Amino acid sequence: MAGILSKRPVSRGHRPPPRFVPGKKITWRERALIFVPYTWMILFFLIPFLIIFKISFSVTEIAIPPYSPIVTFEDGAMQIILHLENYTNIFTDPDGTYMKSYLKSIQVATFSTILCLIIGYPIAWALATAKTATRNILFILIIMPSWTSFVVRIYAWMTILKRDGIINDILMALGIIDHPMHMLQTDLAVYIGIVYCYLPYMVLPLFSALMKVDYSLIEAAQDLGCRPVKTFFSALVPQTRSGIIAGSMLVFIPAIGEYVIPELLGGKDSILIGRILWQEFFNNRDWPLASAVAITMLTIMAIPIIGFFKNQRKGGAM
């Protein structure tokens, strides 16, 4: 901890962001720049969301598509029939499968986010304090795994974690264990896969926040006799709160709906919400129930997003 606080981040000059002038007329180029991301969000988020939302109020039918329409026309009159059974089934399921999968997904995503934060903070500080040439090399090492297919990297971890994999071979060669450990198809393997895949999403926001740290506050705390641990939590962490929140969201939100990693690395007991969605959509062909499960999951994920925007608004007001 003392080693971390003794190094000052390498500052890099940057231009201040352009100010918004009230009453200034927006040019057509600025309107075009604004139009592009809004169009992207409408086409690839809002419209698919509305379609899934509509399907969640239908009932399953043996047809193509496998659900009933909610809008019908009889004798020239339009009727809208909404079925709420799909949402009530989530909370009244006798086995509690859906609620258990939600809670398990939140647990895995939360613990994985904490692990990424603990591991990613020192890495981000090493990037912020490194010289430019060294920093570029470190950036390449962090980003390079992303150049490989996501599924291929998970299959690589399957090879590493299996009973005759490299970890068991090394431990047995060193005499630490007598028999191969069972690591694959466990929650441990799921945590390893998620932390490995999503760690860069935590490191990059933390690095950006650490580059803006006012190091004079840390020096003042040390001059006043603060111990390294107290200085870290009272002078450094508050200044990087925005990076911590942004990185945590970038890890937590995709991790809560992760499907590939639990499917390949997790066991049969690792029933996360992503696997439930797959089973309902493709195995059971119950699109309305699967849509209701997806909408509920999006509602759960909206909670940290709302908290993030409130924090950003509060930080902007300060």
KALIN-V21729 format. One record per backbone hydrogen bond with DSSP energy under -1.0 kcal/mol. CO is the residue of the C=O (numbers start at 0). NH is the residue of the N-H. If there is no record, write none. Layout:
CO|NH, CO|NH
//
This chain:
0|4, 1|5, 3|6, 20|23, 26|30, 27|31, 28|32, 29|33, 30|34, 31|35, 33|37, 34|38, 35|39, 36|40, 37|41, 38|42, 39|43, 40|44, 40|45, 41|46, 44|48, 45|49, 46|50, 47|51, 48|52, 49|53, 50|54, 51|55, 53|56, 54|57, 56|82, 58|67, 60|62, 64|66, 69|80, 71|78, 73|76, 76|73, 78|71, 83|87, 84|88, 87|91, 95|99, 96|100, 97|101, 98|102, 99|103, 100|104, 101|105, 102|106, 103|107, 104|108, 105|109, 106|110, 107|111, 108|112, 109|113, 110|114, 111|115, 112|116, 113|117, 114|118, 115|119, 116|120, 118|122, 119|123, 120|124, 121|125, 122|126, 123|127, 124|128, 127|9, 130|134, 131|135, 132|136, 133|137, 134|138, 135|139, 136|140, 137|141, 138|142, 139|143, 142|145, 143|146, 144|147, 148|152, 149|153, 150|154, 151|155, 152|156, 153|157, 154|158, 155|159, 156|160, 157|161, 159|166, 161|164, 164|168, 165|169, 166|170, 167|171, 168|172, 169|173, 170|175, 180|182, 185|189, 186|190, 187|191, 188|192, 189|193, 190|194, 191|195, 192|196, 193|197, 194|198, 198|201, 198|202, 199|203, 201|205, 202|206, 203|207, 204|208, 205|209, 206|210, 208|211, 209|212, 212|214, 213|216, 214|218, 215|219, 216|220, 217|221, 218|222, 219|223, 220|225, 221|224, 226|230, 227|231, 228|232, 229|233, 230|234, 230|235, 231|236, 239|243, 240|244, 241|245, 242|246, 243|247, 244|248, 245|249, 246|250, 247|251, 248|252, 250|254, 251|255, 254|257, 258|262, 259|263, 260|264, 264|184, 266|269, 268|270, 269|271, 271|275, 272|276, 273|277, 274|278, 275|279, 276|280, 277|281, 278|283, 279|285, 284|286, 285|289, 286|290, 287|291, 288|292, 289|293, 290|294, 291|295, 292|296, 293|297, 294|298, 295|299, 296|300, 297|301, 299|302, 300|304, 301|305, 302|306, 303|307, 304|308, 305|309, 306|310, 307|311, 308|312, 309|313, 310|314, 311|315, 312|316, 313|317
//
